[in-house]
C-alpha cells in the first residue's frame, strides 16, 4: 500500500537489531486519520469473510485494532501480557517470545470473549519471526473459533515469520512488505 510505504520512508527510523521504529505515527504517537485509512484497507480485504471479532496483542496492536474494528463494526479483544505465573482456568493462554524485548511472556485472553461461533481476524503492527501470530493463533484455535487470517501493517519479509505461517496455510495480508532494511535505505516488495 503506497500510502504506508511512503510514510515509512518519510518517518520510519531504522534501529540496531533489524528494528524499525514507527513511533511518530503508529507506535507511540498515533496519527489517527492515517491509521484509520489502514484499517479501512483491512476492511476492504477481509469484508467478505464474516469477521465477528478482531484479536490483537497489547500494547501497540490495540490502537490499530480499534481503528480497524470501527470499519468492521465488531468488538476488539486484546491478549494481555501476564506478569504472574499464576494463570487461572478462565483464560486461554499461549507463550510468546518478544522480538523487540528479547523476553518470553504468557499472553492471556479471557474465555468470556472468544467462542466457537466467532470468526477471528488477527491484527498487529509488525510481523518479524511470527511468534506473536503463532501465540494469537493458538489462543483462537483453543477457543474453537475460526481463524480467518491476519492483517499486518508492516511485514519484514526478510525475516522468516511470513513465509513460515503462509506455508502453514495462514492467510496474511500485509500492507507494507519490507524486502530489505539497511543504512542506505528501505526497499519494499510490490504486490
Ligand atoms: P514476531 O512475533 O513476528 O517476531 O514480532 C512481532 C511483534 O514484535 C510485534 O507485535 C511487534 O510489536 C514487535 N516487532 C517486531 N519487529 C518490530 C520492529 O521492527 N519494530 C517494532 N516497533 N516492533 C517490532
Boltz pocket constraint, residues with backbone or C-beta under 6 A from the ligand:
constraints:
  - pocket:
      binder: B
      contacts: [[A, 18], [A, 19], [A, 20], [A, 21], [A, 22], [A, 27], [A, 57], [A, 60], [A, 97], [A, 98], [A, 99], [A, 100], [A, 124], [A, 125], [A, 126], [A, 127], [A, 128], [A, 129], [A, 130], [A, 131], [A, 132], [A, 133], [A, 161]]
      max_distance: 6.0
